[in-house]
Amino acid sequence: MDSCLGIEENSNHILEKDTMLSSLVDMGYLVEEALTAMNNCGSEAQLSELTDYICAAQMVKDFDAQLRESPDEEDSTSVMTSYSYTMPRNDYLAREKKRKLHKFQQFGRKWHKGSEKKHWDEDGDIMHLPNPMIGFGIPDDPWPIVERKLPEVAIGPPYFYYENVALTPKGAWSKISRFLYDIEPEFVDSTHFSAAARKRGYVHNLPIQNRFPLLPIPPRTIQEALPLTNKWWPLWDKRTKLNCLQTVIGSAKLTERIRNALENNEKYGDEPPPHVQKFVFEQCRKWNLVWVGKNKVAPLEPDEMEMLLGFPRDHTRGGGISRTDRYKALGNSFQVDTVAYHLSVLKNQFPNGINILSLFSGIGGAEVALHRLGIPLKNVVSVEIAEVNRNIIRSWWEQTNQRGQLIEIADVQQVSIERLDQWISSFGGFDLVIGGSPCNNLAGSNRRLKRSLLWNKGMEVPRIGLGGGLALLWQDHIDLMVLIQDPYRIDALLLQERILWRFTDFYGHRET
């Protein structure tokens, strides 16, 4: 029986790898990309972690050429220029002069040094993340908080806060930081704030002194967070923390298979044999399964994920939102307690309220964090394309009786310079710009087109229903950086012989 189960385990392991590879290929990724991600991320990696890795690798390759910063005047059109609109008009020109001078000096230093290898790696290696992953300090941490010096042009307010997955190919974070004044990312694992892991990097210009955590302190172990599971939790399952909460959960077929494996081996006594323990433990750890009965495991419920991520109970419930939508929305969100710890330094600075530009808001993790910190939300411009997420934010805004103004923008295309000027005139600019950068992966059909044309670079903006949708392909020697992408427009910069060009591709009428 043992040997048969061992053979079955090996067969199932091979089958799982093949299934994972097939899933990635069906999503449009190249076999080589999928295999590289699977090899580098390890056998325990979940599908979403693999897609994060591939997406980051694509970002590195696509943005390599654009990161050779130029001292030309056109360099002021870089992606960070958008932050200049968050400051009052009378400060803009002085700050912009400093910004250009900083970029010119920065370029001069790097030109003489040459391109450092760490900035240009494309070998797919994973960068070495700090261990422990505590950033510039965590609550109750005995280690002293480090000092850091920001470039003068990056000192806030206004402040910016950019989040991305920590697990990226080597060199990715160096390139991201170079877009943001060479500020080094702060890597933090949310296991120091909650009972679930969430390894993220944050590039920001916030102060790092005098931070404080949200109260009450949330439970930081599985046993504290989910006390009803203690009755059934076997001694040989040594987990005290959950893995990163994802957008997908373990299937009913898997939980049934685990139950059968345990029941079929009850003849061995109170504990199953080691190989069965190993199989069950690995599956439970991989899919964040918890014990809900004798020989019975189950995935987390949406309300349990809300609690682990720091959201109020039923934050994603109701309003026609499906269970699948709830898992997806939560799996892509901030961990509120972690973000709130970083944002806590703003409480004394903005006692009368704060103005926020929230890019790719998701389900409002930043807004919830600021509200729980007691920072009034005066004006929030929330840019979020998913209607489900917009409904969640709007419902939370109403349920918590917010007195400020919520401006909902469904399409980043609508965040034009004219509208930014209008908002600045209306309420004096933004105090905080917060968000992340969503990945845009090529669909399978466009990947086949790339291969047939022998063009290795490209991106796609998926259509919505039967409308919109654009694809942009280019050859290796083209230096191109995408600034904005949405279902009706791709806006990019093209660098050719040290001359910067603007490229705009649109779908529909020119007036649109």
Backbone torsions as a table, in degrees:
resi	resn	phi	psi	omega
1	MET	NA	-44.7	-179.9
2	ASP	-61.7	-45.7	-177.8
3	SER	-65.7	-36.3	178.3
4	CYS	-64.8	-41.7	179.6
5	LEU	-66.7	-35.8	177.3
6	GLY	-62.9	-42.3	176.9
7	ILE	-63.4	-40.3	179.6
8	GLU	-64.0	-39.3	179.0
9	GLU	-61.1	-46.2	-179.8
10	ASN	-62.5	-42.9	179.6
11	SER	-63.9	-41.5	-179.9
12	ASN	-66.7	-36.3	178.6
13	HIS	-63.0	-44.1	178.1
14	ILE	-64.6	-41.4	179.8
15	LEU	-62.8	-40.8	179.6
16	GLU	-63.4	-41.7	178.2
17	LYS	-62.8	-43.0	178.8
18	ASP	-64.4	-40.4	179.5
19	THR	-64.7	-42.0	179.1
20	MET	-63.7	-43.4	179.0
21	LEU	-62.7	-44.0	179.4
22	SER	-63.0	-39.5	179.6
23	SER	-62.5	-42.7	180.0
24	LEU	-66.8	-40.4	178.6
25	VAL	-66.3	-40.7	178.4
26	ASP	-63.1	-28.2	177.7
27	MET	-77.6	-6.1	175.9
28	GLY	106.8	1.7	179.7
29	TYR	-81.5	151.7	175.5
30	LEU	-70.9	150.3	179.5
31	VAL	-59.2	-41.6	-179.2
32	GLU	-62.1	-41.3	178.6
33	GLU	-63.9	-43.3	-178.5
34	ALA	-63.5	-45.2	-179.0
35	LEU	-65.5	-39.8	178.2
36	THR	-61.5	-44.8	179.4
37	ALA	-63.8	-42.4	-179.3
38	MET	-65.8	-38.6	179.7
39	ASN	-69.7	-41.4	-175.5
40	ASN	-79.2	-32.7	-177.3
41	CYS	-87.1	-16.7	176.6
42	GLY	94.7	164.7	-174.8
43	SER	-70.7	-18.8	-178.1
44	GLU	-88.3	-5.2	-175.5
45	ALA	-65.2	139.8	177.1
46	GLN	-86.8	164.8	-175.7
47	LEU	-58.1	-42.4	-178.8
48	SER	-65.7	-33.3	177.1
49	GLU	-67.6	-37.6	178.5
50	LEU	-66.8	-42.7	178.9
51	THR	-66.8	-35.9	174.7
52	ASP	-59.4	-44.3	-178.3
53	TYR	-63.8	-47.0	-178.8
54	ILE	-62.9	-41.8	-179.6
55	CYS	-61.8	-44.0	178.6
56	ALA	-63.9	-38.5	178.5
57	ALA	-63.8	-40.2	177.0
58	GLN	-63.8	-40.3	-179.7
59	MET	-61.7	-41.9	179.5
60	VAL	-60.5	-48.5	-177.2
61	LYS	-66.4	-40.6	-176.9
62	ASP	-71.8	-28.2	-174.9
63	PHE	-100.5	0.2	-177.2
64	ASP	-53.2	-52.6	-173.3
65	ALA	-66.7	-33.2	-176.0
66	GLN	-72.5	-18.0	-175.6
67	LEU	-83.9	1.4	171.0
68	ARG	-80.1	88.3	-170.2
69	GLU	-67.7	140.6	-176.3
70	SER	-106.8	146.3	176.4
71	PRO	-81.4	-0.1	-177.8
72	ASP	-64.3	157.8	178.6
73	GLU	-59.8	-30.7	-177.9
74	GLU	-64.0	-15.6	-178.2
75	ASP	-62.8	-18.1	178.9
76	SER	-67.4	-7.0	177.8
77	THR	-89.1	11.9	-178.9
78	SER	-65.5	167.2	-174.0
79	VAL	-60.2	-27.3	-178.3
80	MET	-75.4	-11.0	178.9
81	THR	-57.7	-30.4	-178.9
82	SER	-58.2	-28.0	-179.9
83	TYR	-70.4	-22.9	-179.0
84	SER	-65.2	-22.2	179.8
85	TYR	-79.0	-4.0	179.1
86	THR	-87.4	-0.4	-177.9
87	MET	-110.6	156.2	177.2
88	PRO	-56.5	149.8	-173.9
89	ARG	-58.4	-38.7	-175.3
90	ASN	-70.1	-14.9	177.5
91	ASP	-96.8	-8.7	-169.5
92	TYR	-65.7	-50.0	-172.9
93	LEU	-63.9	-43.1	179.7
94	ALA	-63.3	-43.5	-179.5
95	ARG	-66.1	-37.0	-178.3
96	GLU	-67.6	-36.7	176.2
97	LYS	-61.7	-44.0	178.0
98	LYS	-63.3	-38.4	-179.4
99	ARG	-62.2	-45.7	-179.7
100	LYS	-65.7	-40.9	178.3
101	LEU	-62.3	-42.2	178.9
102	HIS	-61.0	-44.7	-179.0
103	LYS	-66.9	-36.7	178.6
104	PHE	-64.9	-46.9	179.3
105	GLN	-64.6	-39.2	179.6
106	GLN	-62.7	-43.2	178.9
107	PHE	-63.1	-42.9	-178.6
108	GLY	-61.3	-41.5	179.1
109	ARG	-63.3	-44.0	-175.9
110	LYS	-75.2	-27.4	178.4
111	TRP	-66.1	-42.2	-179.2
112	HIS	-73.1	-34.6	-179.6
113	LYS	-75.6	-24.2	-172.0
114	GLY	85.4	167.4	-179.1
115	SER	-74.6	114.9	-179.5
116	GLU	-68.4	143.0	-174.9
117	LYS	-58.7	-37.3	-175.2
118	LYS	-66.3	-20.7	178.9
119	HIS	-85.2	-11.8	-170.6
120	TRP	-125.7	12.0	180.0
121	ASP	-62.6	135.8	175.4
122	GLU	-133.3	23.3	-174.9
123	ASP	-86.1	0.3	176.4
124	GLY	81.1	3.3	179.5
125	ASP	-68.5	147.5	175.4
126	ILE	-81.7	135.6	179.0
127	MET	-70.7	156.0	179.2
128	HIS	-81.9	115.2	179.3
129	LEU	-88.7	150.7	-178.6
130	PRO	-65.4	148.7	177.7
131	ASN	-138.4	114.1	5.3
132	PRO	-75.3	156.1	-177.4
133	MET	-91.5	84.1	-173.7
134	ILE	-120.3	7.4	177.5
135	GLY	59.6	-134.8	179.5
136	PHE	-91.8	16.3	179.5
137	GLY	130.1	153.1	-180.0
138	ILE	-134.0	163.8	178.5
139	PRO	-56.9	140.6	177.5
140	ASP	62.2	21.1	-179.5
141	ASP	-87.3	126.9	-178.7
142	PRO	-75.3	-15.1	-179.0
143	TRP	-72.5	144.2	178.4
144	PRO	-69.3	144.5	176.9
145	ILE	-73.3	133.3	-175.8
146	VAL	-76.8	163.1	173.9
147	GLU	-98.7	149.6	172.9
148	ARG	-144.2	150.8	-179.1
149	LYS	-118.5	122.4	179.8
150	LEU	-93.2	150.5	171.2
151	PRO	-58.5	146.9	-175.6
152	GLU	-56.8	-37.4	-177.5
153	VAL	-69.5	-16.3	-176.7
154	ALA	-100.0	-1.7	-178.4
155	ILE	-74.5	126.1	-179.1
156	GLY	-89.6	175.8	2.6
157	PRO	-79.4	161.6	0.5
158	PRO	-71.1	160.4	-179.6
159	TYR	-109.8	152.7	172.7
160	PHE	-130.7	154.5	-175.0
161	TYR	-148.1	109.2	-176.2
162	TYR	-113.9	130.2	-178.2
163	GLU	-119.3	142.6	175.6
164	ASN	-153.3	162.3	177.7
165	VAL	-62.6	143.1	-177.4
166	ALA	-74.4	-34.7	-174.8
167	LEU	-79.7	97.7	179.8
168	THR	-133.8	162.9	174.8
169	PRO	-61.5	155.9	-179.2
170	LYS	-57.8	132.4	179.0
171	GLY	96.5	-16.6	-175.7
172	ALA	-63.8	-47.0	-178.0
173	TRP	-68.5	-31.0	175.9
174	SER	-61.6	-40.4	-178.8
175	LYS	-72.1	-39.1	176.7
176	ILE	-62.1	-44.5	-178.6
177	SER	-62.0	-34.6	-178.6
178	ARG	-66.3	-24.1	172.9
179	PHE	-73.1	-22.7	-173.8
180	LEU	-117.4	55.2	172.6
181	TYR	61.6	27.6	179.6
182	ASP	61.3	25.5	176.7
183	ILE	-75.6	127.7	-178.9
184	GLU	-73.0	142.6	178.9
185	PRO	-69.7	150.5	173.0
186	GLU	-101.2	110.8	-176.6
187	PHE	-91.7	126.5	-177.5
188	VAL	-138.2	135.7	171.6
189	ASP	-102.1	125.2	-175.0
190	SER	-69.5	-1.6	173.3
191	THR	-62.2	-19.4	177.0
192	HIS	-81.2	-5.1	-179.8
193	PHE	-123.2	-15.7	-175.3
194	SER	-153.1	-172.8	-179.1
195	ALA	-92.2	6.3	-178.2
196	ALA	-129.9	144.0	178.7
197	ALA	-75.1	149.7	172.0
198	ARG	-161.9	91.6	-175.8
199	LYS	-83.9	114.1	-175.9
200	ARG	-136.3	156.2	172.6
201	GLY	-113.3	141.6	-178.6
202	TYR	-129.5	121.4	173.5
203	VAL	-104.2	121.6	-175.1
204	HIS	-155.1	165.0	176.4
205	ASN	-114.9	25.5	178.4
206	LEU	-74.0	151.1	169.7
207	PRO	-61.0	153.8	-179.4
208	ILE	-116.6	1.2	177.0
209	GLN	-94.3	153.0	173.9
210	ASN	63.7	34.7	172.2
211	ARG	-74.8	156.5	174.5
212	PHE	-147.9	150.9	-177.0
213	PRO	-85.3	162.6	172.0
214	LEU	-68.6	146.7	174.8
215	LEU	-118.6	144.8	-0.7
216	PRO	-72.8	154.4	177.5
217	ILE	-62.4	126.6	-178.0
218	PRO	-71.7	159.5	175.9
219	PRO	-61.1	140.3	-174.3
220	ARG	-115.9	9.2	172.7
221	THR	-132.8	160.0	177.6
222	ILE	-60.0	-42.0	-175.6
223	GLN	-64.7	-34.4	177.3
224	GLU	-76.5	-38.9	-176.2
225	ALA	-75.3	-36.0	-176.2
226	LEU	-127.2	70.7	-173.3
227	PRO	-63.7	-25.3	-178.9
228	LEU	-69.2	-16.8	178.8
229	THR	-80.2	-16.2	-175.1
230	ASN	-60.0	-34.9	-177.3
231	LYS	-59.6	-33.4	-172.9
232	TRP	-106.4	-5.2	-172.8
233	TRP	-72.6	119.4	-179.0
234	PRO	-73.9	151.8	-178.1
235	LEU	-65.1	-28.0	-177.5
236	TRP	-80.1	-8.5	172.3
237	ASP	-91.2	99.0	-171.6
238	LYS	-86.2	8.0	-176.7
239	ARG	-65.4	135.7	170.1
240	THR	-120.3	-13.0	178.6
241	LYS	-128.8	149.2	174.4
242	LEU	-90.4	156.3	173.5
243	ASN	-73.6	178.2	178.7
244	CYS	-56.6	131.4	179.4
245	LEU	-74.8	126.8	-172.5
246	GLN	-111.3	179.1	-179.0
247	THR	-83.8	-10.0	180.0
248	VAL	-124.2	159.1	-177.6
249	ILE	-127.4	166.0	177.1
250	GLY	-64.1	144.4	-175.1
251	SER	-80.5	161.5	175.0
252	ALA	-63.4	-33.5	178.7
253	LYS	-62.8	-39.5	179.4
254	LEU	-67.2	-45.8	-179.5
255	THR	-64.5	-34.0	176.2
256	GLU	-67.8	-39.0	178.3
257	ARG	-63.7	-39.4	177.5
258	ILE	-65.1	-44.1	179.3
259	ARG	-60.3	-43.2	-179.9
260	ASN	-64.7	-41.0	180.0
261	ALA	-61.8	-39.0	-179.8
262	LEU	-72.8	-42.9	-178.4
263	GLU	-68.4	-35.7	-179.2
264	ASN	-70.4	-14.2	-178.5
265	ASN	-114.1	15.3	178.2
266	GLU	-63.8	-21.4	-179.8
267	LYS	-64.6	-16.5	-179.4
268	TYR	-81.5	-4.6	178.5
269	GLY	119.0	-159.5	-176.8
270	ASP	-65.1	-31.6	-178.3
271	GLU	-114.4	138.7	176.2
272	PRO	-68.9	162.1	179.3
273	PRO	-63.2	159.8	-173.8
274	PRO	-54.7	-39.6	-176.2
275	HIS	-69.0	-30.9	176.0
276	VAL	-72.5	-42.6	176.0
277	GLN	-56.1	-44.5	-178.8
278	LYS	-61.7	-45.1	179.5
279	PHE	-61.7	-48.7	-177.6
280	VAL	-65.2	-43.9	-178.7
281	PHE	-60.8	-44.6	-178.7
282	GLU	-64.2	-40.7	179.7
283	GLN	-69.0	-40.4	178.8
284	CYS	-64.0	-41.6	179.1
285	ARG	-67.1	-41.0	-177.3
286	LYS	-65.3	-42.2	-173.2
287	TRP	-105.4	8.2	-179.4
288	ASN	55.0	47.3	177.0
289	LEU	-84.5	142.6	179.7
290	VAL	-123.0	160.0	-174.8
291	TRP	-87.2	124.5	-177.4
292	VAL	-122.8	2.0	179.1
293	GLY	-177.6	179.3	178.2
294	LYS	-66.0	122.6	-178.7
295	ASN	59.2	23.2	-171.5
296	LYS	-127.6	121.1	176.1
297	VAL	-118.8	159.8	-178.2
298	ALA	-151.9	154.7	174.9
299	PRO	-71.9	163.1	177.0
300	LEU	-64.4	145.6	172.7
301	GLU	-81.7	155.3	179.7
302	PRO	-56.0	-38.7	-179.5
303	ASP	-68.4	-28.8	175.5
304	GLU	-70.5	-37.8	175.9
305	MET	-65.8	-39.1	177.2
306	GLU	-57.7	-45.1	-179.8
307	MET	-64.0	-43.6	-178.5
308	LEU	-66.4	-29.1	-179.1
309	LEU	-91.8	-2.2	175.6
310	GLY	89.7	11.0	178.6
311	PHE	-90.0	156.1	175.6
312	PRO	-67.1	153.4	179.9
313	ARG	-58.3	139.5	179.4
314	ASP	65.7	22.0	179.1
315	HIS	-58.4	-35.9	-177.3
316	THR	-106.3	10.9	-174.5
317	ARG	-95.6	146.9	173.5
318	GLY	88.0	-179.0	178.2
319	GLY	66.9	26.6	179.1
320	GLY	79.3	12.9	-178.9
321	ILE	-85.3	124.0	-176.9
322	SER	-76.6	164.4	177.3
323	ARG	-61.5	-40.8	178.3
324	THR	-62.1	-42.6	178.3
325	ASP	-62.2	-37.0	179.9
326	ARG	-64.7	-46.0	178.5
327	TYR	-60.9	-43.2	-178.5
328	LYS	-64.1	-44.9	-178.3
329	ALA	-65.0	-42.4	-178.8
330	LEU	-69.9	-38.7	-179.2
331	GLY	-64.3	-22.8	-179.4
332	ASN	-99.7	7.6	-169.9
333	SER	-93.3	171.3	168.9
334	PHE	-69.3	157.4	163.0
335	GLN	-91.5	111.9	-166.2
336	VAL	-61.6	-42.6	-176.8
337	ASP	-64.2	-36.5	178.9
338	THR	-66.1	-49.2	-178.8
339	VAL	-65.2	-40.0	-179.6
340	ALA	-62.5	-36.2	177.9
341	TYR	-60.5	-40.5	178.6
342	HIS	-70.8	-38.4	-176.3
343	LEU	-82.4	-8.9	-175.3
344	SER	-60.6	-24.3	-179.0
345	VAL	-66.9	-11.6	-178.1
346	LEU	-86.4	-12.1	-172.8
347	LYS	-61.1	-45.5	-178.9
348	ASN	-74.4	-23.8	-179.3
349	GLN	-76.8	-28.9	-175.1
350	PHE	-129.7	63.7	-178.7
351	PRO	-66.9	-23.6	-178.4
352	ASN	-97.9	5.1	177.0
353	GLY	121.5	162.5	-173.9
354	ILE	-133.2	146.4	176.1
355	ASN	-104.4	129.3	-171.9
356	ILE	-127.3	137.9	164.5
357	LEU	-106.4	109.0	-175.1
358	SER	-104.9	105.9	-177.1
359	LEU	-92.8	131.0	-177.8
360	PHE	53.6	61.1	-168.5
361	SER	-64.6	-23.0	-175.6
362	GLY	63.0	-129.5	-179.8
363	ILE	-101.9	21.1	172.2
364	GLY	83.3	35.5	179.9
365	GLY	-59.8	-41.2	179.8
366	ALA	-66.9	-42.6	-179.7
367	GLU	-64.3	-41.8	177.8
368	VAL	-63.0	-42.0	-179.8
369	ALA	-61.1	-47.5	-179.9
370	LEU	-64.0	-40.2	179.0
371	HIS	-63.4	-43.5	-180.0
372	ARG	-68.0	-25.5	175.4
373	LEU	-76.5	-10.7	-178.5
374	GLY	84.0	21.3	177.0
375	ILE	-94.6	114.8	-178.6
376	PRO	-61.6	139.4	178.4
377	LEU	-96.0	102.1	-177.3
378	LYS	-77.0	-58.0	-179.7
379	ASN	-137.2	124.3	179.6
380	VAL	-124.8	116.1	171.5
381	VAL	-96.9	108.9	-175.2
382	SER	-105.0	117.6	-179.6
383	VAL	-106.1	111.1	-176.6
384	GLU	-152.0	123.8	-173.7
385	ILE	-81.0	-27.0	-175.9
386	ALA	-80.1	122.1	-179.2
387	GLU	-62.9	-37.1	178.2
388	VAL	-57.4	-47.0	-179.3
389	ASN	-66.6	-38.9	177.6
390	ARG	-62.0	-39.4	178.1
391	ASN	-63.6	-38.8	179.3
392	ILE	-64.5	-46.2	-179.9
393	ILE	-63.3	-44.7	-178.3
394	ARG	-63.0	-41.8	179.0
395	SER	-63.0	-43.9	178.6
396	TRP	-62.3	-41.1	-179.4
397	TRP	-59.2	-42.0	-179.2
398	GLU	-73.9	-41.5	-176.8
399	GLN	-66.3	-30.2	-179.2
400	THR	-94.0	7.0	175.2
401	ASN	54.5	46.7	177.1
402	GLN	-64.3	137.7	-178.0
403	ARG	-96.8	-10.9	-179.6
404	GLY	-81.3	-169.4	-177.2
405	GLN	-107.2	124.5	175.0
406	LEU	-103.2	117.0	178.4
407	ILE	-107.9	113.1	-176.2
408	GLU	-96.0	127.0	177.5
409	ILE	-120.5	119.9	-176.2
410	ALA	-83.9	-22.4	-172.0
411	ASP	-133.8	125.7	-179.5
412	VAL	-61.8	-20.8	176.2
413	GLN	-60.1	-25.8	-177.7
414	GLN	-80.7	-9.5	178.4
415	VAL	-86.5	76.9	-177.7
416	SER	-91.8	168.0	176.9
417	ILE	-60.4	-38.0	180.0
418	GLU	-62.0	-42.8	-179.8
419	ARG	-70.3	-36.6	175.7
420	LEU	-61.4	-43.2	176.4
421	ASP	-60.6	-39.5	-180.0
422	GLN	-64.2	-43.7	179.4
423	TRP	-66.7	-38.7	179.0
424	ILE	-63.4	-42.2	178.7
425	SER	-66.6	-33.1	-175.6
426	SER	-74.8	-48.1	-176.6
427	PHE	-131.1	18.7	168.7
428	GLY	84.8	14.8	176.5
429	GLY	97.7	178.4	-176.9
430	PHE	-103.4	140.9	175.8
431	ASP	-90.3	-24.8	-176.1
432	LEU	-146.4	130.1	170.5
433	VAL	-112.4	121.9	-172.3
434	ILE	-135.7	143.7	178.0
435	GLY	159.3	-169.6	178.0
436	GLY	-135.8	-173.9	-178.0
437	SER	-119.4	108.2	-179.3
438	PRO	-68.8	147.9	179.3
439	CYS	-84.1	146.9	176.0
440	ASN	-123.4	108.1	-177.2
441	ASN	-103.2	146.0	179.2
442	LEU	-72.4	138.2	174.5
443	ALA	-73.9	164.5	-175.5
444	GLY	-58.4	-40.7	-177.3
445	SER	-63.5	-40.9	179.8
446	ASN	-72.8	-28.5	174.7
447	ARG	-66.2	-39.8	177.3
448	ARG	-65.1	-38.0	177.1
449	LEU	-63.9	-40.7	177.4
450	LYS	-58.1	-46.3	-177.6
451	ARG	-64.7	-39.4	-178.3
452	SER	-68.2	-31.2	179.7
453	LEU	-88.2	-8.0	-176.1
454	LEU	62.5	32.1	174.5
455	TRP	-106.4	121.3	-170.2
456	ASN	-94.2	-5.8	-177.2
457	LYS	-120.5	146.9	179.4
458	GLY	174.6	170.2	176.7
459	MET	-152.8	160.6	179.0
460	GLU	-132.9	139.3	168.4
461	VAL	-104.6	108.7	-175.5
462	PRO	-61.7	147.5	177.6
463	ARG	-78.0	163.2	174.1
464	ILE	-110.8	114.3	-174.6
465	GLY	64.6	-123.9	179.2
466	LEU	-105.5	6.6	-176.7
467	GLY	-116.5	151.2	175.7
468	GLY	76.2	-165.6	-179.8
469	GLY	97.4	126.0	-179.1
470	LEU	-141.8	152.7	173.8
471	ALA	-131.9	142.7	179.5
472	LEU	-131.7	122.0	179.6
473	LEU	-119.2	145.5	177.0
474	TRP	-151.3	161.9	-176.7
475	GLN	-85.7	166.3	-173.7
476	ASP	-59.0	-36.6	-173.6
477	HIS	-79.8	-4.6	-179.8
478	ILE	-83.5	127.8	176.3
479	ASP	-94.6	103.7	-174.5
480	LEU	-135.1	138.1	176.7
481	MET	-129.1	125.6	179.1
482	VAL	-83.2	126.4	178.4
483	LEU	-93.8	-47.2	-176.3
484	ILE	-136.4	137.9	172.5
485	GLN	-141.2	133.9	175.9
486	ASP	-152.3	176.2	-174.3
487	PRO	-59.8	-13.1	-176.3
488	TYR	-123.3	2.9	-176.1
489	ARG	-160.4	142.1	165.0
490	ILE	-122.7	123.1	-179.8
491	ASP	-117.0	125.0	-171.7
492	ALA	-142.2	162.7	172.9
493	LEU	-110.7	138.8	-178.8
494	LEU	-123.3	122.0	-179.4
495	LEU	-103.3	119.4	-178.8
496	GLN	-136.8	117.3	179.6
497	GLU	50.8	46.8	176.9
498	ARG	63.9	17.4	173.2
499	ILE	-111.7	129.9	-176.2
500	LEU	-96.7	124.4	-179.9
501	TRP	-112.9	153.3	175.9
502	ARG	-104.3	130.4	179.9
503	PHE	-124.6	127.6	178.0
504	THR	-129.2	125.7	177.4
505	ASP	-115.8	130.4	-176.7
506	PHE	-135.9	159.0	-179.9
507	TYR	-114.7	128.4	178.9
508	GLY	103.5	-161.5	-178.3
509	HIS	-73.6	152.4	-179.4
510	ARG	-60.5	-35.7	-179.6
511	GLU	-61.0	-34.2	178.9
512	THR	-64.4	NA	NA
